[in-house]
Amino acid sequence: MDCDVASLAQISAADLLAAQARLRRYLDPTPLHHAERFGCWLKLENLQRTGSYKVRGALNALLAARERGDHRTVIAASAGNHAQGLAWAAYRLGVNVITVMPRCAPQTKIAGVAHWGATVRLHGDTYDEAKAFAIELADQHDYRLLSAFDDPDVIAGQGTVALELAAFAPDVMLVPIGGGGLAAGVAIALKSELLSGSAAAKRVRVIGAQVEGVDSMARALRGDRRLIEPAATLADGVRVKDPGRLTERVLSTLLDDVVIVREAELRETLVRLALEEHIIAEGAGALALAAGRRIAGKRKCAVVSGGNLDAGVLARLLSEVRPRAPRRPRRRAREALGRDTAVEADIYKLANLSFDSAAQPARTHTASPSPQHSDATEELPA
């Protein structure tokens, strides 16, 4: 069943720190990359184990359950990345897991789940149909149903993405939103005075990104909880009809805004990432950066949430999408002033060097230059 929000304790900074302590043994921090042509920093979760941030929440949930003595078989519904993360975590911990995935899931993600020995069940054409089937199996066999986003342990695990950015202190954080697990964890981490300091917590803005026609969380935050079938999109990882209740509660308090991105913008951003930054991102992975093109900030950071993209899809995008040439960068006044000052200093040094050379006696001459012709000659006191 879905999480009973009323019975859940508030997710705190302590939960995120506990998750970070659990995961440190298994997962290395992912790098931060400056995409200069986009004017944005990128948190490269596409380089995480299994190619997505999802492994953080899945692994933390399994480790927390083991601490509580819960050894039941785990079942989860996923569009692909949560299933891969859960399969890898179960392999490392020796836990039995079952993953239910929609038939339209990318083949690279299905193969990734099977590679780590998890049981794969394909059911339905959407994530929500796969989720309903997983709930049915959990009720029949007393499995533990692990939500891809609406679970306190999962949210705490996803929040460790932002804990790794504490020293960077972004003023704008851009996060893709499907069910809201990543956005909720990041918002808790960055808005907590305990974790980021009071000044940084007040300054940072957390901005969510969704695709046009796949905006269930944006509508839920406005009070519209209608279950509308999401449109077909390249960002299959965020194609969720029914967003999380717990994540909605967190985001209604901590999220600053949601940007809705057009499909064409998403496709162009994905291709530009590959061609200009040499970064392979899946559709949902490029979503936050696509939204960031509309947001101003001095230290913007976008989460590249995953890189599990089918080779055929990438080849088709590279052949079909012709991104516009990026604008030439503008020179900042401070940089220009610094450059002019440096040039003047170099000219001054060269002038002094030439002057000093002229003032020194030439080695081939035996006579010293006349004092009245040398400004460098020191005057003797009278």
C-alpha positions as CSV (number, residue, x, y, z in Angstrom):
1,M,0.0,0.0,0.0
2,D,1.0,3.6,-0.3
3,C,2.6,5.3,2.7
4,D,0.2,6.5,5.4
5,V,1.4,10.1,5.6
6,A,-0.4,10.8,8.9
7,S,1.5,8.0,10.6
8,L,4.9,8.9,9.3
9,A,7.3,10.9,11.5
10,Q,8.8,14.0,10.1
11,I,11.9,13.3,8.0
12,S,14.7,15.3,9.7
13,A,18.3,16.2,9.1
14,A,19.3,13.4,11.4
15,D,17.7,10.9,9.0
16,L,19.8,12.2,6.1
17,L,23.0,12.1,8.1
18,A,22.3,8.6,9.1
19,A,21.7,7.7,5.5
20,Q,25.0,9.3,4.5
21,A,26.8,7.2,7.2
22,R,25.2,4.0,5.9
23,L,26.0,4.7,2.2
24,R,29.6,5.9,2.7
25,R,30.9,2.3,2.8
26,Y,29.2,1.4,-0.5
27,L,29.0,4.5,-2.7
28,D,31.5,7.2,-3.6
29,P,30.5,10.9,-4.0
30,T,29.7,11.8,-7.6
31,P,31.6,14.7,-9.3
32,L,30.5,18.3,-9.9
33,H,31.1,19.6,-13.5
34,H,30.9,23.1,-14.7
35,A,28.9,23.3,-18.0
36,E,30.3,26.7,-19.1
37,R,28.1,27.0,-22.2
38,F,25.0,26.5,-20.1
39,G,26.2,28.7,-17.2
40,C,25.4,25.9,-14.8
41,W,27.1,23.4,-12.6
42,L,26.1,19.8,-13.0
43,K,25.9,17.1,-10.2
44,L,26.7,14.0,-12.3
45,E,24.5,11.3,-10.8
46,N,24.6,9.6,-14.2
47,L,28.1,8.4,-13.1
48,Q,26.6,6.8,-9.9
49,R,26.4,3.0,-9.5
50,T,23.8,1.6,-12.0
51,G,23.8,5.0,-13.8
52,S,21.3,6.9,-11.5
53,Y,20.9,8.5,-8.1
54,K,18.1,5.9,-7.4
55,V,20.6,3.5,-5.9
56,R,21.1,5.8,-2.9
57,G,17.5,5.5,-1.7
58,A,17.2,1.8,-2.5
59,L,20.4,0.9,-0.6
60,N,19.5,3.1,2.4
61,A,16.1,1.5,2.6
62,L,17.5,-2.0,2.6
63,L,20.2,-1.1,5.2
64,A,17.7,0.6,7.4
65,A,15.3,-2.4,7.2
66,R,18.1,-4.7,8.2
67,E,18.8,-2.6,11.2
68,R,15.2,-2.9,12.2
69,G,15.2,-6.7,11.7
70,D,12.9,-6.7,8.7
71,H,14.1,-9.5,6.4
72,R,11.1,-9.9,4.2
73,T,11.4,-10.2,0.4
74,V,11.2,-6.7,-1.1
75,I,9.1,-5.9,-4.2
76,A,9.1,-2.6,-6.0
77,A,7.6,-1.0,-9.1
78,S,9.9,1.1,-11.3
79,A,10.3,2.6,-14.7
80,G,13.8,1.3,-14.6
81,N,16.3,3.2,-12.5
82,H,14.8,2.4,-9.1
83,A,14.7,-1.3,-10.1
84,Q,18.4,-1.2,-11.1
85,G,19.4,0.5,-7.9
86,L,17.4,-2.0,-5.8
87,A,18.8,-5.0,-7.8
88,W,22.4,-3.8,-7.2
89,A,21.8,-3.1,-3.5
90,A,20.1,-6.5,-3.0
91,Y,23.1,-8.2,-4.7
92,R,25.5,-6.4,-2.4
93,L,23.5,-7.3,0.7
94,G,22.3,-10.7,-0.2
95,V,18.6,-9.8,-0.2
96,N,15.8,-11.2,-2.4
97,V,14.0,-8.6,-4.5
98,I,11.3,-8.6,-7.1
99,T,11.0,-5.7,-9.6
100,V,7.8,-4.9,-11.6
101,M,8.5,-2.8,-14.7
102,P,6.2,-1.6,-17.4
103,R,6.6,-3.3,-20.8
104,C,7.7,0.0,-22.4
105,A,10.7,0.3,-20.1
106,P,14.0,0.8,-22.0
107,Q,15.8,-2.4,-22.8
108,T,19.0,-1.1,-21.3
109,K,17.3,-0.7,-17.9
110,I,15.6,-4.1,-18.0
111,A,18.9,-5.8,-18.8
112,G,20.6,-3.8,-16.0
113,V,18.1,-5.2,-13.5
114,A,18.5,-8.8,-14.7
115,H,22.3,-8.5,-14.6
116,W,22.3,-8.2,-10.8
117,G,20.1,-11.3,-10.3
118,A,16.8,-9.6,-9.4
119,T,13.5,-11.1,-10.5
120,V,11.9,-9.0,-13.3
121,R,8.2,-9.0,-13.9
122,L,7.0,-6.9,-16.9
123,H,3.4,-5.7,-16.5
124,G,1.3,-2.9,-17.9
125,D,2.2,0.0,-20.2
126,T,2.9,2.6,-17.6
127,Y,4.6,3.0,-14.3
128,D,1.2,3.3,-12.5
129,E,0.0,0.0,-13.9
130,A,3.2,-1.7,-12.8
131,K,2.8,-0.1,-9.4
132,A,-0.8,-1.5,-9.0
133,F,0.4,-5.0,-9.9
134,A,3.3,-4.7,-7.3
135,I,0.8,-3.7,-4.6
136,E,-1.3,-6.7,-5.4
137,L,1.6,-9.1,-5.2
138,A,2.8,-7.6,-1.9
139,D,-0.6,-8.1,-0.4
140,Q,-0.9,-11.7,-1.6
141,H,2.6,-12.8,-0.4
142,D,3.4,-10.5,2.5
143,Y,6.3,-8.9,0.6
144,R,7.7,-5.5,1.7
145,L,6.6,-2.9,-0.9
146,L,9.3,-0.3,-1.4
147,S,8.1,2.8,-3.1
148,A,10.4,4.4,-5.6
149,F,9.8,7.8,-4.0
150,D,7.2,7.9,-1.2
151,D,9.2,6.3,1.5
152,P,11.1,8.0,4.4
153,D,14.2,5.9,4.0
154,V,14.2,6.4,0.2
155,I,13.8,10.1,0.6
156,A,16.7,10.3,3.1
157,G,18.9,8.3,0.8
158,Q,18.2,10.6,-2.2
159,G,18.9,13.6,0.0
160,T,22.5,12.6,0.3
161,V,23.0,14.0,-3.2
162,A,22.6,17.5,-1.7
163,L,24.8,16.7,1.3
164,E,27.7,16.3,-1.1
165,L,27.1,19.9,-2.2
166,A,27.3,21.5,1.2
167,A,30.7,23.0,0.5
168,F,29.7,24.3,-2.9
169,A,26.7,26.2,-1.4
170,P,24.6,26.8,-4.6
171,D,22.1,29.6,-4.7
172,V,19.8,27.8,-7.1
173,M,19.3,24.0,-7.0
174,L,17.5,22.4,-10.0
175,V,15.9,19.0,-9.6
176,P,13.8,16.8,-11.9
177,I,10.5,15.7,-10.4
178,G,8.5,12.5,-11.1
179,G,7.1,11.2,-7.8
180,G,9.2,13.8,-5.9
181,G,11.6,11.6,-3.8
182,L,14.8,13.3,-5.1
183,A,13.3,16.8,-4.8
184,A,12.1,16.2,-1.3
185,G,15.4,14.8,-0.1
186,V,17.4,17.6,-1.7
187,A,15.0,20.3,-0.3
188,I,15.3,18.9,3.2
189,A,19.1,18.8,3.0
190,L,19.5,22.4,1.6
191,K,16.8,24.0,3.6
192,S,17.9,22.6,6.9
193,E,19.9,25.1,9.1
194,L,21.6,22.1,10.8
195,L,23.0,20.8,7.5
196,S,23.7,23.9,5.5
197,G,23.8,26.8,8.0
198,S,21.2,29.4,8.5
199,A,22.5,31.9,5.9
200,A,22.8,29.2,3.2
201,A,19.4,27.7,4.0
202,K,17.7,31.1,3.6
203,R,19.5,31.9,0.4
204,V,19.2,28.8,-1.6
205,R,16.2,28.2,-4.0
206,V,15.1,24.7,-4.8
207,I,13.5,24.6,-8.2
208,G,11.7,21.5,-9.5
209,A,11.5,20.6,-13.2
210,Q,8.7,18.7,-15.0
211,V,7.7,18.1,-18.6
212,E,4.7,19.6,-20.3
213,G,1.9,17.1,-20.0
214,V,3.8,15.1,-17.3
215,D,3.2,17.6,-14.5
216,S,1.3,15.6,-11.9
217,M,3.3,17.0,-8.9
218,A,3.0,20.6,-10.1
219,R,-0.8,20.1,-10.3
220,A,-0.9,18.4,-6.9
221,L,1.0,21.3,-5.3
222,R,-1.8,23.6,-6.7
223,G,-4.5,21.3,-5.1
224,D,-5.3,19.4,-8.3
225,R,-5.1,15.7,-7.5
226,R,-6.9,14.4,-10.6
227,L,-5.2,11.3,-12.0
228,I,-4.5,12.3,-15.6
229,E,-2.7,10.0,-18.0
230,P,0.7,11.5,-18.6
231,A,1.8,12.3,-22.1
232,A,4.5,10.3,-23.9
233,T,7.9,11.8,-23.3
234,L,11.6,11.2,-23.7
235,A,11.8,11.6,-19.9
236,D,10.3,8.2,-19.0
237,G,11.9,8.2,-15.6
238,V,9.5,11.0,-14.4
239,R,6.4,9.8,-16.2
240,V,4.3,9.4,-13.0
241,K,0.5,9.8,-12.9
242,D,0.1,9.7,-9.1
243,P,2.9,11.5,-7.2
244,G,3.8,10.7,-3.6
245,R,1.7,11.9,-0.7
246,L,4.7,12.2,1.6
247,T,6.8,14.0,-1.0
248,E,3.9,16.3,-1.8
249,R,3.8,17.3,1.9
250,V,7.5,18.0,2.0
251,L,7.6,19.9,-1.3
252,S,4.5,22.1,-0.4
253,T,6.6,23.5,2.4
254,L,10.2,23.6,1.0
255,L,10.0,23.8,-2.8
256,D,10.3,27.3,-4.2
257,D,9.0,26.8,-7.7
258,V,8.3,24.3,-10.5
259,V,9.4,24.9,-14.1
260,I,7.5,23.2,-16.9
261,V,9.7,22.3,-19.8
262,R,8.6,21.7,-23.4
263,E,9.5,18.4,-25.0
264,A,11.5,20.1,-27.7
265,E,13.6,22.0,-25.1
266,L,14.3,18.7,-23.4
267,R,15.5,17.0,-26.6
268,E,17.7,19.9,-27.5
269,T,19.3,20.0,-24.1
270,L,20.0,16.3,-24.1
271,V,21.7,16.5,-27.5
272,R,23.7,19.6,-26.5
273,L,24.9,17.8,-23.3
274,A,26.2,15.0,-25.5
275,L,27.8,17.2,-28.2
276,E,29.1,20.1,-26.1
277,E,29.8,18.7,-22.6
278,H,30.4,15.0,-23.7
279,I,27.9,13.9,-21.0
280,I,25.4,11.1,-21.8
281,A,22.1,11.7,-20.0
282,E,18.7,10.1,-20.3
283,G,15.6,12.2,-20.8
284,A,14.9,12.7,-17.1
285,G,18.6,13.4,-16.5
286,A,18.6,16.4,-18.9
287,L,15.4,17.8,-17.5
288,A,16.8,19.9,-14.6
289,L,19.3,21.5,-16.9
290,A,16.6,22.3,-19.5
291,A,14.6,24.1,-16.8
292,G,17.8,25.9,-15.6
293,R,17.9,27.8,-18.9
294,R,15.0,29.9,-17.7
295,I,16.3,30.5,-14.1
296,A,18.9,33.1,-13.2
297,G,21.5,32.4,-10.5
298,K,25.2,33.0,-9.8
299,R,25.8,29.5,-8.6
300,K,23.2,27.3,-10.3
301,C,23.5,23.6,-10.0
302,A,21.4,21.0,-11.8
303,V,21.2,17.3,-11.0
304,V,21.9,15.1,-14.0
305,S,19.8,12.3,-12.4
306,G,20.6,9.4,-14.7
307,G,22.4,8.3,-17.9
308,N,20.6,5.0,-18.8
309,L,19.7,5.9,-22.4
310,D,19.2,3.4,-25.1
311,A,21.8,3.6,-27.8
312,G,19.2,3.6,-30.5
313,V,17.3,6.5,-28.9
314,L,20.6,8.5,-28.7
315,A,21.4,7.8,-32.3
316,R,18.0,8.9,-33.4
317,L,18.2,12.2,-31.4
318,L,21.6,13.0,-32.8
319,S,20.4,12.6,-36.3
320,E,17.1,14.4,-35.9
321,V,17.8,17.3,-33.5
322,R,19.9,20.2,-34.7
323,P,20.6,22.4,-31.7
324,R,21.0,26.1,-32.2
325,A,24.6,27.3,-31.9
326,P,25.2,28.7,-28.4
327,R,25.7,32.4,-28.0
328,R,29.2,33.7,-27.7
329,P,30.0,34.4,-24.0
330,R,30.0,38.0,-22.9
331,R,33.1,39.3,-21.2
332,R,32.5,40.4,-17.7
333,A,33.5,43.9,-16.7
334,R,35.6,42.6,-13.8
335,E,37.5,40.2,-16.1
336,A,38.1,42.9,-18.6
337,L,39.4,45.3,-15.9
338,G,41.7,42.6,-14.5
339,R,43.0,41.8,-18.0
340,D,43.7,45.5,-18.8
341,T,45.5,46.0,-15.5
342,A,47.6,42.9,-16.2
343,V,48.5,44.3,-19.6
344,E,49.5,47.6,-18.2
345,A,51.6,45.9,-15.6
346,D,53.4,43.9,-18.2
347,I,54.1,47.0,-20.3
348,Y,55.4,48.7,-17.2
349,K,57.7,45.8,-16.5
350,L,59.0,45.7,-20.1
351,A,59.5,49.5,-20.0
352,N,61.5,49.3,-16.8
353,L,63.5,46.3,-18.2
354,S,64.4,48.2,-21.3
355,F,65.2,51.4,-19.4
356,D,67.4,49.5,-16.9
357,S,69.2,47.8,-19.8
358,A,69.9,51.1,-21.4
359,A,71.2,52.5,-18.2
360,Q,73.6,49.7,-17.6
361,P,77.1,50.1,-19.2
362,A,77.6,48.0,-22.3
363,R,80.1,45.2,-21.9
364,T,81.9,46.0,-25.1
365,H,82.6,49.6,-24.1
366,T,85.3,50.5,-21.6
367,A,84.0,54.0,-20.9
368,S,81.1,54.5,-18.6
369,P,78.2,56.5,-19.8
370,S,78.1,60.2,-18.8
371,P,76.1,60.8,-15.6
372,Q,74.1,63.6,-17.1
373,H,72.7,61.2,-19.8
374,S,71.5,58.6,-17.3
375,D,68.4,59.2,-15.2
376,A,69.3,56.0,-13.3
377,T,72.4,57.5,-11.8
378,E,71.9,58.1,-8.1
379,E,72.6,61.7,-6.9
380,L,75.3,62.0,-4.3
381,P,74.5,64.2,-1.3
382,A,76.1,67.6,-1.5
